[in-house]
Amino acid sequence: MLGAWLTRGLVMAVVHAAAMTLLAKWSVFHPTGQTLFTSLTIAVLVGLAALWSAIDGWRGLRDRGRAWFIASLVAGVCSGILYVIGRAIFVDQTGVSELGAALTGGAAFSALLVLVPAGLGLFVGGRIRRPAADDEDSSGSSGPEPDDEDEDGTGSRSGELELPPSPTPRAAPKPSPVSRPAANRGRRRPTVAGRSPAPRNR
């Protein structure tokens, strides 16, 4: 959290201070043609804050709203100080007397140029889905497609009922010589004329 707002605040402060110093330098040499250059500079500052915050929203950075809010305050104050220093060195040797105006009106204007585009960028970036999430959703929703036929072309098609093979008829068991019918056991051997049959040993 500390590194997020500190990095963004300092980077935006340097960019804003450099932009305002260039505007002051441009106004010295082109006092009548400041409108187009000023509009382009503001557009670049707004686009930078919006793009960076949109990337944070797309990545799902933790506490990104608070980070950009604090970064806008840091950028406003630091850009005012850096602007006074840069103008004193590169433009017209401005003194410490300009520091009060830079830390009030100038700092507030710079903070708004960071906070408003950052809020818009976070809103837009949070609505953009990441490609990795799309791939996971598509892979999870689409399963393997069933094959209509087997590889050899003889399989059953999907939706049709496959009947089981008919069982092989069993052969009738042969009667055991021990388990003969009672009628056969009751038969008597043929007798010779005039003799009774001998009794069977059981």
C-alpha positions as CSV (number, residue, x, y, z in Angstrom):
1,M,0.0,0.0,0.0
2,L,2.8,2.5,0.9
3,G,4.7,1.8,-2.3
4,A,1.6,2.1,-4.5
5,W,0.5,5.6,-3.5
6,L,4.1,6.9,-3.0
7,T,5.2,5.8,-6.4
8,R,2.2,7.2,-8.2
9,G,2.2,10.4,-6.3
10,L,5.9,11.2,-6.9
11,V,5.7,10.2,-10.6
12,M,2.7,12.4,-11.2
13,A,4.2,15.2,-9.2
14,V,7.4,15.2,-11.4
15,V,5.3,15.0,-14.6
16,H,3.0,17.9,-13.5
17,A,5.9,20.0,-12.4
18,A,7.7,19.4,-15.7
19,A,4.6,20.2,-17.7
20,M,3.9,23.5,-15.8
21,T,7.6,24.5,-16.2
22,L,7.3,23.9,-20.0
23,L,4.2,26.0,-20.1
24,A,5.9,28.8,-18.3
25,K,8.8,28.6,-20.6
26,W,6.5,28.5,-23.7
27,S,4.6,31.6,-22.5
28,V,7.9,33.6,-22.3
29,F,8.7,33.0,-26.0
30,H,5.1,32.7,-27.4
31,P,2.9,34.9,-25.3
32,T,0.1,34.9,-27.8
33,G,0.0,31.2,-28.7
34,Q,-0.6,29.4,-25.4
35,T,-4.1,28.0,-25.9
36,L,-3.2,25.0,-28.1
37,F,-0.1,24.1,-26.2
38,T,-1.9,24.4,-22.8
39,S,-4.8,22.2,-24.1
40,L,-2.3,19.5,-25.3
41,T,-0.4,19.5,-22.0
42,I,-3.6,19.1,-19.9
43,A,-4.8,16.3,-22.2
44,V,-1.5,14.5,-21.8
45,L,-1.7,14.8,-18.0
46,V,-5.2,13.6,-17.8
47,G,-4.6,10.7,-20.2
48,L,-1.6,9.6,-18.2
49,A,-3.5,9.4,-14.9
50,A,-6.5,7.8,-16.5
51,L,-4.4,5.1,-18.3
52,W,-2.3,4.3,-15.2
53,S,-5.4,4.0,-13.0
54,A,-7.2,1.9,-15.6
55,I,-4.3,-0.6,-15.7
56,D,-4.5,-0.8,-11.9
57,G,-8.3,-1.4,-12.1
58,W,-7.8,-4.1,-14.7
59,R,-5.1,-5.8,-12.7
60,G,-7.2,-5.7,-9.6
61,L,-4.7,-3.8,-7.4
62,R,-5.5,-3.9,-3.7
63,D,-6.8,-0.6,-2.2
64,R,-6.4,1.1,-5.6
65,G,-9.0,3.8,-4.8
66,R,-7.3,4.8,-1.6
67,A,-3.9,4.7,-3.2
68,W,-4.9,7.0,-6.0
69,F,-6.6,9.4,-3.6
70,I,-3.5,9.8,-1.5
71,A,-1.3,9.9,-4.6
72,S,-3.4,12.9,-5.9
73,L,-2.7,14.8,-2.7
74,V,1.0,14.0,-2.7
75,A,1.2,14.9,-6.4
76,G,-0.5,18.3,-5.8
77,V,1.8,19.4,-3.0
78,C,5.0,18.0,-4.5
79,S,4.3,19.3,-8.0
80,G,3.8,22.8,-6.5
81,I,7.2,22.7,-4.8
82,L,8.9,21.3,-7.9
83,Y,7.3,23.8,-10.1
84,V,8.7,26.7,-8.1
85,I,12.1,25.2,-8.2
86,G,12.0,24.4,-11.9
87,R,10.7,27.9,-12.8
88,A,13.4,29.5,-10.7
89,I,16.1,27.5,-12.5
90,F,14.9,27.4,-16.1
91,V,12.5,30.4,-16.6
92,D,12.7,33.6,-14.6
93,Q,14.5,33.0,-11.3
94,T,11.3,32.9,-9.3
95,G,11.8,33.4,-5.6
96,V,10.2,31.9,-2.5
97,S,7.3,34.3,-2.8
98,E,5.7,32.1,-5.4
99,L,5.7,29.1,-3.1
100,G,2.4,30.1,-1.3
101,A,0.4,30.3,-4.6
102,A,1.9,27.1,-5.8
103,L,1.0,25.2,-2.6
104,T,-2.7,26.5,-2.6
105,G,-4.2,27.0,-6.0
106,G,-1.6,25.2,-8.1
107,A,-1.5,22.2,-5.8
108,A,-5.3,21.9,-5.7
109,F,-5.5,22.1,-9.5
110,S,-2.8,19.4,-9.9
111,A,-4.6,17.2,-7.4
112,L,-7.8,17.5,-9.3
113,L,-6.0,16.7,-12.6
114,V,-4.9,13.4,-11.0
115,L,-7.9,12.5,-8.9
116,V,-10.7,12.9,-11.5
117,P,-9.1,11.0,-14.3
118,A,-7.9,8.3,-11.9
119,G,-11.4,7.7,-10.6
120,L,-12.6,7.4,-14.2
121,G,-9.8,5.1,-15.1
122,L,-10.4,2.8,-12.1
123,F,-14.1,2.6,-13.0
124,V,-13.4,1.7,-16.6
125,G,-10.5,-0.7,-15.8
126,G,-12.5,-2.6,-13.2
127,R,-15.2,-3.3,-15.9
128,I,-12.7,-4.9,-18.3
129,R,-12.3,-8.6,-17.9
130,R,-8.9,-10.2,-18.0
131,P,-8.1,-12.7,-20.8
132,A,-7.1,-15.3,-18.3
133,A,-10.5,-15.3,-16.6
134,D,-12.2,-15.6,-20.0
135,D,-10.1,-18.7,-20.8
136,E,-10.9,-20.3,-17.5
137,D,-14.6,-19.7,-18.0
138,S,-14.7,-21.1,-21.5
139,S,-12.6,-24.2,-20.5
140,G,-14.9,-24.8,-17.5
141,S,-18.2,-24.5,-19.4
142,S,-17.3,-26.5,-22.5
143,G,-16.7,-30.2,-21.8
144,P,-15.5,-32.9,-24.1
145,E,-17.8,-33.6,-27.0
146,P,-19.1,-37.2,-27.1
147,D,-18.1,-39.2,-30.1
148,D,-21.0,-40.4,-32.3
149,E,-19.1,-43.6,-33.2
150,D,-16.1,-45.5,-32.0
151,E,-12.8,-45.3,-33.8
152,D,-13.3,-48.5,-35.7
153,G,-16.8,-47.3,-36.9
154,T,-18.7,-50.2,-35.3
155,G,-19.6,-48.6,-32.0
156,S,-23.2,-47.6,-31.1
157,R,-24.3,-44.1,-31.8
158,S,-25.2,-41.7,-29.0
159,G,-28.8,-41.9,-28.0
160,E,-29.4,-45.4,-29.2
161,L,-30.0,-48.4,-26.9
162,E,-27.4,-51.1,-27.2
163,L,-28.9,-54.6,-26.5
164,P,-26.8,-57.1,-24.6
165,P,-25.8,-60.3,-26.5
166,S,-28.1,-63.3,-26.2
167,P,-26.9,-66.0,-23.8
168,T,-25.6,-69.3,-25.3
169,P,-28.2,-72.1,-24.7
170,R,-27.0,-74.7,-22.2
171,A,-26.9,-78.4,-23.1
172,A,-29.2,-80.6,-21.1
173,P,-27.3,-82.6,-18.4
174,K,-26.9,-86.3,-19.1
175,P,-28.7,-88.5,-16.6
176,S,-26.4,-90.2,-14.1
177,P,-26.5,-94.0,-14.0
178,V,-26.9,-93.8,-10.3
179,S,-30.0,-91.6,-10.5
180,R,-32.2,-93.8,-12.7
181,P,-35.9,-93.6,-12.4
182,A,-37.7,-95.8,-9.9
183,A,-39.6,-97.5,-12.6
184,N,-36.4,-98.9,-14.1
185,R,-35.2,-100.1,-10.8
186,G,-38.5,-101.9,-10.2
187,R,-38.3,-104.0,-13.3
188,R,-37.4,-107.6,-13.0
189,R,-35.1,-109.6,-15.1
190,P,-36.7,-111.9,-17.6
191,T,-37.3,-115.4,-16.2
192,V,-36.7,-118.7,-17.6
193,A,-39.7,-121.0,-18.0
194,G,-40.6,-122.6,-14.7
195,R,-38.2,-120.5,-12.6
196,S,-38.8,-117.5,-10.5
197,P,-36.4,-114.7,-10.8
198,A,-33.7,-114.6,-8.3
199,P,-33.9,-111.8,-5.9
200,R,-31.6,-108.9,-6.5
201,N,-29.1,-107.9,-4.0
202,R,-29.7,-104.4,-2.8
